[in-house]
Amino acid sequence: MAAISVRQLKKVYKVHQKGQGLTGSIKSLFRRQYKHVQAVDGVSFEVEEGEMVGFLGPNGAGKTTTLKILSGLIYPTEGEVQVLGFIPSRRDNAYRRQFALLMGQKNQLWWDLPAVESFRLHKEIYSIEDAKFERVQGELTELLDVRDLLHQPVRELSLGERMKMELIAALLHSPSILFLDEPTIGLDVVAQTSIRKCLREYNERRKVTILLTSHYMQDIESLCERVLVINDGKLIHDGLLADILDRLAGYKVLTLRFQNGRMPEELTQRADVVEVRPPQVTLRLPKSTAAKEASRLLARYDISDLSVEDPPIEEVIAQMFRARDGMAESVVRTRDLS
Amino acid sequence: MKKYWVVFRIALSERLVYRADFFISTFLRFIPIITTILLWKAIFDGSGKAQVGGLAYSQMVSYYLLVMVVRAFGSMPRLATGISTDIRDGELRKYLLQPIDYLTYLVTLRIAHKLVYIVMAAGPYSIVFWLCRDYMPGWPSGVNAVLSVVTLVLALCLGFGINALIGLMGFWFLEVASFIHVFMTAQYFLSGHMFPLGLLPDGVQQWVLLLPFAYETYYPTMIMLQRLETGEALRVIAVQFVWVCVLFVAGRVAWNRGLRRYAAFGG
């Protein structure tokens, strides 16, 4: 049986509408107007035990709503949801012991106390046995390299250190399912890498099922083979990440910086220019020819710096949506190039 | 229930982080009373009466001092606002995710906070009471002491029940801050915190004394002031107890209903 199974999930929010200004406020006192917002619109998917799945989509696509439904915080309007055989909205304590939801922008730890105190509280809330608690806490502090910080008040920790502590708190009761909403948001590269590493190792060791949303392509790339892409409440892709990247991101982004700020005109006039910001020019090149073109440009012009990057995930996804909506122009262009 | 015991212990240690400015701020709390007492002195002198609203001047002074003790138990600073902001800002989420009950958790926190406050304030309070010893009623009898402790504990429960219920309104109304402000002012007046309720004209008084607020401050203070017969004191305690039960049931119902609404609306 799948660890997570979602069938024809729909969620409609009733949102209170207020008119503009004072008149609007007064009017809304007497007659409330509501707008129905379809946050999730007929989504179905299954996740097997031990899988790590990335959940992608622009802001407001319905990712967080889905995670909230899966963790029992909100009721679905329609459809069936089962996690580990539980119906999340019933919020059974037995279910609550088996998952964790970690939100990158929310904190669970006690601000004025050392993290270790919050961990002790978790130990009791989740009735974790002493020996197991010691072992798991030891393992995780080792993995994230925060042993020395356990006894420092949380408010004195850096954002990255705090996030690591939050992650430990979320994993202490050895959940079999982990929902992560933007776990690395706002963190520096080192902390991001360390959290990713921890998640990967933890997943391998414990076979924990992970559903993850992130704005950072690297999070998704390094952790998830499979991705669900959601837009406007609808699931538009369920499959391998590699498929999307090959199909849609068949290009590289090349940034050139010119010596002395002198930029050759024929270069700035090219059709594949994305941005000109002296002394920099950014080009979009087909993946297949990117390397060759880069070396040709290096040989020909007086270039002080050059970087080749993957397109940002938002852009890739945005293209995907445009393609779905029939405004396939940019996708077609990318395909032509590749 | 071991988990709430740990919540309790952790809350204790958290409170102790802030002990530095505690001692001074406890004394500062008595300063507004000095103005009130001077005002009453003027009233008594001006009226030329020995008693106002059934209380002599010295009893009036001790009333305000004992109100401070009762409030040390029954006041719930930031409880209502805390609950409503937890609801509004989504902080509630973390309690819904964990196998823990939010309201029991809050009660545990409050008891820990109160305990720390009462223990730490005992010193400063004793000093002030000693300085004002001439105004105070004599040492309480054994019966009165027991009744006082019981009524104080019930005042704490009552304060929690009322304020938690107001905070839970946050499930239905997005912005309850101004409502809470109005409510606090009403509570200040109706509970007898501002002045002894015996001063109210009879017609008003009989209604005000029916409200639970009177049992938060006025009646417990009168018990401590040794102004109530034992029988009357027992009646007060019984009514306090009934109000506590009613409020706890109401709080549970509000919580369950509110949660259903919360889950339907957005979480």
Interface residues (C-beta under 8 A of the other chain):
Chain A: Y13 K14 K68 S71 G72 L73 I74 Y75 S89 R91 N93 R96 R97 F99 A100 L101 M103 K106 Q108 W110 D112 L113 E117 S118 R120 L121 H122 K123 E124 I125 Y126 S127 P153
Chain B: K2 K3 W5 V6 V7 I10 S13 E14 V17 G90 E91 R93 K94 L96 L97 Q98 P99 I100 Y262 A263 A264 F265 G266 G267
